[in-house]
Every structure is written in structure tokens, then in C-alpha cells.
Amino acid sequence: MAAGVDEEIDMETMRLSIHEVIKTAVHVEDVELIDVPVDGEPITLLRNKAMSAFAFVMWVSEMTGTRTQMQFNLPNDATSGYYPVVCACCSSELHGLKGPNSETEKDAYKAWEEEKRAMFKGAVEATCKAQGINTLFMRHAHVWEKRYGRIDGIQFVEAREFVEAMTELYSRQTIREGFRFFHF
């Protein structure tokens, strides 16, 4: 085999889920991951238990592609791969699913898409309400209501604005300490 090929294959097979990387990250004593039961590509809510009303909506898989991604701090000043924050405008409810052909079965595809959107919203809502979460941080959070509809008691905030959103209840120092396990 050519030099470098083995390394590329090894790096590909070493991708960790967010659950696995959090187990090895530093400053995660109060970190909790709450899986949301959705069809398709799995998502989880990432929160600090001490500030449990707030959570980031995250893809479980390490991947690149969105502009808002987290890296987790690992021992020895290392960092993890990139874990994207879920985007409210990117048809997240369809990631990893194969539905009817959108070109030849337009009506069936539209109905399927609407069903998956409602199921996704319902799963997010039920998970948040069961866990006492009233603020979700997402990419393009302002699009949620237009795309999925309003959820009473839950606000959606741009992920990169999480510090500002939390300062009504916590000091900036408390927020920095509670979320020092990652960076954008």
C-alpha cells in the first residue's frame, strides 16, 4: 500500500460519536447528552446539568459542513473533531432518510416531508418538556418557527449567542466555567 493510505483509513474508522468523545473530554463532569428520538441521522441535546434549562441541539456524528461546529477539549491540550450544531433551516428531519422520489412523486414526497417535519418537531418538543429545557441553541434558530411551528414554552436562540441568552440567569463567569469543555 502507498504511504499515507493506512493513516487515512485509520482516521476514517476512528471517528467517534459525540457520546464517545464526551467520555474522554475534559471539564465534562456536569455535561449531559439527551438523545432525541428522531428518524434518520441522530441528534442529541447537549447541556450542563447545573444550567439544565438550556441545551444545544447537536448532530451525534462527527462531521463538517455547517458553519457552527463545536470541538471538545481533550486531555493534553488536544481537541476533538468537529461536531455540528443542528441548523433549523436545513431540513434536519430528512437527514439520513430516503423518501419518495421528489421529481416523479411530488405529492407523495411533499406529504412524506410534512409528516417527517411534524414528527421531528414532536420529538424535540417532547424531549425538551420531559427534561425541563426551555431554551434551545441552534444554527439559524430564527427559522424554527417558520419551518416547524411554534412550541409553547421553548425559545430558539442562535447557538453562538448562548452566552448573551444565559446572562439573565447566570454570570458570564459561571457560563464560561460551565461550558469550558468546548469551543466553536
Secondary structure, DSSP 4 states (H G I P E B T S, - for coil): --TTHHHHHHHHHT---HHHHHHH-SS-TTEEEEEE--SSS-EEEEEEGGGTTEEEEEESS----SS-EEEEEEGGGEE---EEBPBTTS-GGGTT---S-TTT-HHHHHHHHHHHHHHHHHHHHHHHHHHT--EEEEBTGGGHHHHH---TT-EEEEGGGHHHHHTTTS-HHHHHHHTTTEE-
